[in-house]
């Protein structure tokens, strides 16, 4: 992943908010019918609702985060679920620290 892709992903307050919510999904989202909040991730519908944006807008934010490898997606039935990629986030923290 390039530093430009990473910085683009982190340049949005909404994307930073999503990453914060996904750090503790059980504290920020209601239980889901399909998928475990922690193991499988949070359904894009719930993320869009919490962001107070349309689902395509939330999907766009999540795709930018996925391109930067900060979140991973998983399909369950017709829904897409997202969770943080903790290993990548640790690498990113180190990468940012080294470049300052």
Secondary structure in CASP SS format (residue, H / E / C, confidence):
PFRMAT SS
TARGET T0000
AUTHOR 0000-0000-0000
METHOD secondary structure of the structure
MODEL  1
X C 1.00
X C 1.00
X H 1.00
X H 1.00
X H 1.00
X H 1.00
X H 1.00
X H 1.00
X H 1.00
X H 1.00
X C 1.00
X C 1.00
X H 1.00
X H 1.00
X H 1.00
X H 1.00
X H 1.00
X H 1.00
X H 1.00
X H 1.00
X H 1.00
X H 1.00
X H 1.00
X C 1.00
X H 1.00
X H 1.00
X H 1.00
X H 1.00
X C 1.00
X C 1.00
X C 1.00
X C 1.00
X C 1.00
X C 1.00
X C 1.00
X C 1.00
X C 1.00
X C 1.00
X C 1.00
X C 1.00
X C 1.00
X E 1.00
X E 1.00
X H 1.00
X H 1.00
X H 1.00
X H 1.00
X H 1.00
X H 1.00
X H 1.00
X H 1.00
X C 1.00
X C 1.00
X C 1.00
X H 1.00
X H 1.00
X H 1.00
X H 1.00
X H 1.00
X H 1.00
X H 1.00
X H 1.00
X H 1.00
X H 1.00
X H 1.00
X H 1.00
X H 1.00
X C 1.00
X C 1.00
X C 1.00
X E 1.00
X E 1.00
X E 1.00
X E 1.00
X E 1.00
X E 1.00
X C 1.00
X C 1.00
X E 1.00
X E 1.00
X E 1.00
X E 1.00
X E 1.00
X E 1.00
X C 1.00
X H 1.00
X H 1.00
X H 1.00
X H 1.00
X H 1.00
X H 1.00
X H 1.00
X H 1.00
X H 1.00
X H 1.00
X H 1.00
X H 1.00
X H 1.00
X H 1.00
X C 1.00
END
